[in-house]
């Protein structure tokens, strides 16, 4: 994996601050408290990707479906009724949690039982300020300029509970307002939010991308469980949410914020788990197996809709979509990442397939991020899967894909952070999903954020990192020494260039 100069500098700084945090916090899991928020300058910077964007062109096929394909709209309705009325009590309770809580917290079980619990506790304790600044439900920078309301107003399609409430089961908490909104159904704003949150998390933890994105798809499906949306709304919400992340990742300046938040997140997870992240993942209880997660995610890309256009057509990869594979495939060129997206794309012909700006509907990001690939002698990409029949990738282009231009002045990181730079998670995020919940539309049991059985649930988290004080002291001093050495070496090596 490539490590940029800024990441080396960041790693050195984290090593020092983490070591000091461990020493000053009683040698426990308080290493996470050493994390610092983004500076005021970073938060206030006018990033090129801050501009508002019209998302209608990527999902514009819906208007044609409404006017010309009554059969697809009827199936859209019947699937909504089926998913809503057949939901189990556990599915309903999870749907209610996702309705009201900050999904960047409530979807934590996608990280696994133990890592999800560590993540949840750290978020609620304010120990992941950079993650919070980027992903929080209220004010998260990734989706801050990307409201679904303009698109809802454009398509102006009534929600299920407005069109046929008599066919639906009311799902809500006591005193809730789940059926109060009169805004348009298409696209689903909750789903869009879930996908810019979940896709961002999967890019920071590409090892867990299938699980995180499968859990994200559950959050989208939960909008149908609540009878607030139809499958087509959820499909378009995924498309919009991932386009939002693409715009941020195609912005080199904003991408630095992702890198810092990723380092913060991985550091907190490893400190809480007490081992290398790969070992923590291996020992954890996953949300779903890789195979089940990939299958569930793919099923919810098109639901039970038939192909209404020819199958086997080449996919049009949207401009800059390859930026979504930067962390999972860092050693590939942009052209090669586009080929990975081509080779893993959903087949053609499903509703919402080809918009005016390429096919966001067909991008199977879970499969693309998990794909094992090899580079052929001519520079093209093949998937490492002996049993798979692969389409021919397009010939790599000679020019780099267009990206958002970098700002002329980079945000400074020298300004001392102020209290206002730390955004605390919303109060609603304290509600934990139900332990026995199942993934919507499947019979697979999904663990909950911070969940577990009575023997190894929250108690295991409470002792993480503090069981062995002697080992904590030695680890802290080793980490501190490593960080200081790295800083000294970097300073000396940089001196001739100053």
ABEGO torsion letter per residue (X at the ends): XBBBAAAAAAAAAAAAAAAAAAAAAGGBAAAAAABBBBBAAAAABBBAAABBBBAAAAAAAAAAAAAABAAAAAAAAAAAAAAAAABBAAAAAAAAAAAABBAAAAAAAAAEAAAAAAAAAAAAAGABAAAAAAABABGBAAAAABBAAAAAAAAGBBBAAAABAAABBBBBBBGBAAAABABBAOBBAAAAAAAAAAAAAAAABAAAAAAAAAAAAAAAAAAAAAGABBAAAAAAAAAAAAAAAAAAAABAAAAAAAAAAAAAAAAAAAAAAGBBAAAAAAABBBABBAAAAAAAAAAAAAEABBBABBBGBBBBBBBGAAAAAAAABAABBAAAAAAAAAAABBBBGBBGABBAAEBAAABBAAAAAABBBBBBAAGBBBBBBAABBBBBBBBBBABBBBBBBBBABBBBAABBBBAAABBBBBAAAABBBBAABBBBGBABBBBBBGBEBAAABAAAAAABGAABAAAAAAAAAAAAAAAAAAAAAAAAAAAAAX
